[in-house]
Each structure stands twice: as C-alpha cells, then as structure tokens.
Amino acid sequence: MQVLHLALKAVDGNYVELRYFVDNPNQYERRSLPLSEVEDLIGLAERDYYVSSFPEDYTVTGRRLYNWLDGSDRWLQSLLDKYRREGVVLAINTGFVKTQIFV
C-alpha cells in the first residue's frame, strides 16, 4: 500500500503551495493554489456542516474537494491510477503553517 502525503504551505499573501510526495519528503512535487479557493472551500464546509439544519452529504463534499485538488490536468487521478493495484492511503496534513520572511 502506498501513502500519498499532501500538505499546504503558505508562500505569499494570495497563494498556498500544495506539496505532495509518495516515498521521500525531500522529493516532493508542488502546485500553486489560490488562497481564495481554499477560503471558499472552508466557507462551504462551515456552512454545510456547522450552520445548516440539513448537512451536505459527505460524498458531495468529498467529490468537490477531490475535483478541486485534481484540477484540470488530472494530476491526482494519474497518481492514484499509478498505484491502483497496491492501494493508496491519503495522508493529509491539515496544519496550515504560515511562514513569514523578515528582511
């Protein structure tokens, strides 16, 4: 079974970097994602699960998150297909770490 590690890291005021790797954390791939999209997804989750009297079906939320992560180039689907026979576990780091550079 392969473990696919995903983590978000703040890189500037408007974007976060999605870092992902399978075996070696020092050999990660990266994607730049607009921070506004992350905030929109958080807002939807808060509305659908904390405010609404009729919570959204988890599969709808899961598909929304998957499609957002996968993007138009389908990088996540390609990676999942690569390890389909072995099985894949997603390890998602939700500890959003904001770094600052002082000059």
N, C-alpha and C positions, 0 to 999 in steps of 0.2 A: 504494500500500500504506500503510495506517495503522499507526502504532505506538501501542499501548496501554501506558502506563507504570504499573507497580504498585510501591508501596513501603510498608513497615511502619514505623511510628514509635511508640515507647513514649510514652504520655501519662500513665499513672499505674501504680500497682503491679499492677492487675488487668486492665488493658485495653491494647490497642495500637490505633493508628489506621491503617487501610488507606487510603492516598491513591492516587487514580488520575486520570490525565488523558490526553488524546489529543494536543493540539497545544501548549498553553501550560501550563507547570508552575505558573504562578501562578493558574491557574483549575482547580484540582483538586476532585474530589468526595471525600468521605470516608465511611468506615464504621467503626464501633467494633466491635472483635472481642475476645472474652475471651482473655486471655493463656494461660489454662489450655488452650484449644483449640489454640493454636499449640504449646504444650509437648507436648500429646498427639500432634499430627502429627509433631513432631520425634522423639518416642519411638518411634512406629510405624516411621518411616523408619530409625532406628538399628537397631531390632530386625529389620526386614525385609531390610536390606542389609548390615549390619555384623556381626550376631550369628548369624543363621540360616544353616544349611547349604544351605537352599533359598530363595534370594531371591524376593521377591514379584515378579510380573510388573509391568513398568513401567506398563502400561496401567491396571492396578488402582490403583496409586498415583496416577497422573495423574487418573483419574476421581474418586478420593477427594478430592484437592486441589481439583479443579475444582468439585465439588459443594459443598465447604466454602466456597470463595470465592464461588460463585454465590448461596448462601443460599436462603432460602425465597422471596424476592421476585424471584429470577432476574435480577438487575441485570447480571451479566456476560454472560449469554446475550443479553439485549436489546442490549447494546453490540456484541457480536460480530455479531448479526444486522444491525445498522445498517450495518456496514462489510463485510458478506459479499462483495459484488461486487468490492470493491477488494482484499480480503485484509487480514488483521490479523497483526501481529507483537506478541507479548507481551514487553515488556522488564521483567523482574522484578528489583528492587533487593533483594538478599538481605543487604545490610549493615544489620543491625538496630542502629539507633542509639538508645541510651538517653540521654535528656536528664534533667538534674536542675535544679530551680529552688531557688536559695538565697535565703532571706529574711533 
